Amino acid sequence: MSDDAPLNDRARAQRPLPKPGIMDIHAYVPGKAKADGVENPIKLSANENILGCSPKAREAYAGAADQLHMYPDSRTSLLRAAVAEEFRLEPERLIFGQGSDEVFQLLNQVFLEPGDNIVQGEYGFAAYAIGAYACQAEVRRAKEPNYTIDVEEILKCVDDRTRLVFIANPANPTGTWIPFSEIERLHSALPPSVVLVLDGAYSEFCADPTFDDGLDFARSHENVVVTRTFSKLHGLAALRVGWGYAPAEIVAAVDRIRLPFNISIPGQAAAIAALTDKDFQARSIALVDQWRPWLAQQLGGAGLDVVLPSAANFLLVGFPATPGKTAKDAEAYLASRGLLVRGVGNYGLPGHVRITIGLEEHNRAVADALAEFMRA
């Protein structure tokens, strides 16, 4: 540095300082895994597959143990081919990440400069915003009437500095969804320079005939990216395997910054095997289809009158503001009984908790405990 070069605050500092905005980011808060004084609590706080994972995936994972000294295939060639065949996609248009979270982060890095913005629903998944803030971009949160994405509200937030619009369908943490006709309407109104990201982490759990995951739509549009994950339906959350389907130009840009070897050999092997286990997938969906409406009905009967219709593997449940009956009180009450659910105050929903659909005994225990809680 020349003697007459001006010094900014970070250069004058007595220790290394992160760039502006980093320390203002609220770090991601995962669902609780422990309860004070309770051994082996039932974890219904992270939308994990309560059935575990496919036995085929577990066997494939174990079979990769003798390759732990090797770097994985950076192009994820075998998994790429398996996903392409399963979903009838062009393999060269696939992006793989450590969960779909990494795909979101990569998209933010590729498209955002300081002063740009992303648009998401007001209750949108936290990972979208974290990645945008890290790029010194603005996050605009569109109002969600009835806890549901509204196309007009999204469009109100879009301007000439908007680079990405994130839509989870079904959404987390609300579980609500919109028909694909609304996705098409949104896309038609967006500038062609804006990337529409359709997060399909829970898409397998929505069976409504008007629902569409967007993969066919993305094939013919240059500004649509669809993401999926192996963490939910397939039960491989620990292995962090997600993917996106995008135009070739976006894939090429992402590959410039994607870290090499980001999907492990055991992760790739387990994901390939999981795709072949249709029985496990069917049982996982059937469990949610059976117990999601049952639990909603039971909680409604207990006096919890804000139980949202959900198309995911969880319910968002509203509680009154009455002292002793709040969502925070309910979360603590359930935890004391070894039932861990997710408070979602950090999503702007302090009056709600999110409950993953569990096994029959878990769902009945939650229903009984919350009925007692409301009566007490």
N, C-alpha and C positions, 0 to 999 in steps of 0.2 A: 504494500500500500504506500503511495506517495505521501510525503510529509504534509502536503496541503489538501489531501483528500478529506472531505467532510465526514464526520463520524455520526452515525445515527445512534439511537438509544441502545440498540442491541450490541453495537460495537463498543460502546462505552461501558457496558455492564461488566460487573466483576465475576460473573459466571455465565455460562451459555444460557440463552433465553429462547424459548420456542417462539415461532412466528405468531403474529397477532391473531387472536381468535381461538387458538388451540386450547388454552386453559379455560375458555368459556364454554367449551363443549361439555355437555352432560354425558359422562361415560355410560355405555350400555349396562343396564341392570338386568341380569338373568333371573329366571324364576327360582324361588327358594328351593334348596335341596335338603335343608336341615331344620329341625324344630327343637328348641331348648327342652331338655328333659325327656325327649321321645326318641327311642331307638327305632331305626328302620321305618320312618314315616312313609306314607303313600304320597308319591310326588305327582300331583296333578296341576303343576304350575308352569310347565314348559311346552305343552302340546306335543309331547313325545308319544310314540306309538306304545300303548300300554301292553301290547302283545309281544313287544321286543322287536326282533328282526326275523327275516326269513331264515330257516335252518340252512338253506342252500347258501345264503350270504355268509352265515357264520362259518360254514365249512370252507368256503372259498377264502375267507379272511384267514382262517387258521392255516390253510394250505399255502399261503404266501409267506409264512414265517421264515422259510429258508432263503428269502430274497431281501431280507432287511438290510443287508450290507450294500445293496445296489440302489442306484438312482432310478426313479420311476421314468417311464416313457413320458417325456415332456409334452408330446402331442396327444397323449391319452388315446392312442390309436385304436386299441381294442374296445375301450369304453365308447369312444366316438362312433365306431361302427355299430355297436350294440344299440346305442340311443338312436342313431340315424335309422336303423332298421325298425326299431320298435315304434317310432313315431313318424316314419316315412319322411325323413328330413335329409337335406343335403349335408353330408358330414363336414364339409369345409365351412359350413355356416354355423358351426357350434363353438361355443365358448365354455370352458370348464373352469370352475372356481372352487375354493374351499367353502362350500355351501353357496347358495345364491347370494349371500351377503358379500362375498368377494366380487362377484359379478357386478353388483350395484356399485361397489367401491371403484372398480376399474372403469365403469361407465362415467362416474363422476370425474375421475381423474382425466379421462380422455376429453371430455367436453366442457369442463368448467374452468373458467378463469375468475380471478377476483372481480366481484361486481356482477357476475352472472347469477342466475337463480334457478332453482328447481321448484316444481309445484307438486304437492301431495295433499291428501286429505288431512283434516285437522287431527285425526287420530291415527295417522299413518305410521307404519313400522319405523322404529327408531333408526335402523341402519341407513335408511335413505338420507336422513338429515345429517347424521354423523359424517358420512362421506362427503357431503356437500360443504359442510362447515370446514372440514379439513382442507378444502380447496379454496377457502375464503369466499365462498359463494353464499348467497342469501337463500333461505328456505321459506317458501310461502305456503301457508296451510289454508286450504280451501274449506269453508264450512261444510259440515256433513249433517244436513237435516235428517232427523231420525237415525242418526249414526250410520248413514249410508252415503257413499260417494254421489255427488250431484254434479252433472256435467256443466251446468251453467256456472256453478260456483268455482269449479276448476278453471273455466275459461276466463272468469273475471280476474284471475291471478296471473294470467299469461301476458307477457309483454315482449318487447324486442330483445330483452336480456334473458328470456327463458330458454334453457337448453334441454331440460329433461322434465317429463311429467311421469311420476310414479303412481301406478294404480295397482293395488293388490286386490285380486278378485278370485275367491272370497277374501275379505280383508281380515287383518290381524291388528288390533285385538277385538274387533267388534263381531266378526263372523258373518257380516252382511255382504251382499253381492249385488251386482247389477247385471241385467241381461246384455247380451253382446250387441244388441242394437244400439245401446247407449255408448258402448265402447266405439262403435263405428261412427256414431254421431260426434263423439269427442274428437276422434281422429280427423274427421273431415273438416273440423273447425280449427285445427291446430296448424300453424305455419309448417311448411315442409322441412324447415330447419330444426324443428323440435323433435327430440326422440321421445316416443311414447313407450314406456317400460311397463309391461304387464307381468306382474309378479304372481305366478301360479303355484305358490308353495302348497296351497290347500285345494287346488282345483280338482283333485281326484275325489274329494268328498262331496262335491256338488253334483247331484244327479238330475237337476231340473232340465227339461228339454230345451229351454231357452238359453241355457248356459253354454258358452264356448270358451275353450282355453286360449284361442287366438293364434294358434300355430299356423293354421291355413291362411289366416289373414296376414300374418307376418311375412309369409312367403312372397307376397306380391307387393309389399310396401317397403320403401327404402328407409323409413324412419320408425319402424316398430321392432322392439326386442321383447321376446317372451322368455321368462326365467322359470326354472323348476328346481326342485331339490329332492335328494334322496333321504332327507332327515325326517319327514313326516310319515307318509304312507309306508315307506320302505323301512323305517325304523333304524336308519344308519346315521343318526345325529352325531355320534361320537367321531365318525370318520370324515365329516365335513366334505361332502361331495354335492355340488350343485352344477347347473348348466344353464346356458342361455342360447337361444336361437335368434340370429341377427343377420342383417344384410352383410354381404361379403366385405364391404368397405369398413363397416364398424368392427367386424371381427379382425380385419387386418390392423386397424388402429389399436384395438385392445391388446393384440399379441405383441405390439411394440413395448408394452409396459408390464404385461403379465409376467410374474416371476416364474422362472423355469421350475419344473418338478413340483408344481403346487398341489398335485393330487397323488397321494401315496400309492404304492403298489398294492397293499392290502385294501385300500379304499377303492381302487379301480376294480380289483377282483370281486369284492363284495357287491359293488354296485351292478356289475355285469350279471352276477348270479341273481341278485334281487329282481332284476327285470324279468327273469324267466319264471319266477315263482308266482304264478297267477293265483294259486290257492291261498297263499298268505295274503296277497293283496285283497282278494275277495273277502277273506275273513276279517281283515282290518276294517274294510268299508262297512261290512255287515254289522260289526260291533257298534260302530258309530251310528249307523242308520237305526239300530234298535234302541240304543240307550240315550241318544241325544234328545229325542222328543219326550221320552219317559222322564228324564231328569228335568227338562223344562216344565213339564206338567206338574211334577211334584213340587218344584220350587215355587211355581205360581200358586199352587194350593197352600203353600206355607206363608203366603202373604207378600212374596217378592213379586211385585207386579210389573217389574221392568226386566223381563227375561226375553232378550232379543231373539228373533228367529235367526238361526245360524246355519251356514252351509259348510262349516269347517268341523274339525274334531274337538270343538270346545264350545262352551257357552259363556257369554258375557252377562253377568247377573247384576242388577241394580239393587241398592239398599237405601232405606230412608236415611234422612239426615238426623234422625232422633238420637240423642246421646245414648250410647250403649247398644245401638242397633245399626251403626254405620258399617260401611264396607270394611274399614280398618278393624273395627271390633270383630266383625265376622271372620276376617282372615286370621286374627289371633285366636279366636275361639276354635276354629277348625284346626289350626296348627297344634293347639293344646291337646287335641284328640288324634294327632298323627296324620292329619289330612292337609297337605300343602297345596294351596291355590295361589293365584297371582293377583296381587293388588296392582291396579293399573293407573294409579294417580300420576305417575310419570308420563302417561299418555294423555293427560288432561281429563281423566275419568276418575276422579277421587271417590265417586259414589258407587263404583263398580268393582267386582272381582271377576277374573276369568278362570273358568274351571275346565280342565281337560276331561274329556270323556274317558272313564276308566273301565275296569272290569265290573261285572254286576255287583260284586260285594263292595267295591269302592263307591259306585254310584249310589247304592242304597245307604251306605254309611254317610255320604255327603248329604243326601236328602234328609235322613233322620237327624243328623247333627244340626242342620240349618233350621229344621222345624223346631227343634228344642231351643235353638238360639232365638228364634223369633217369638217363641212362647214365654221365654224366661223373663 
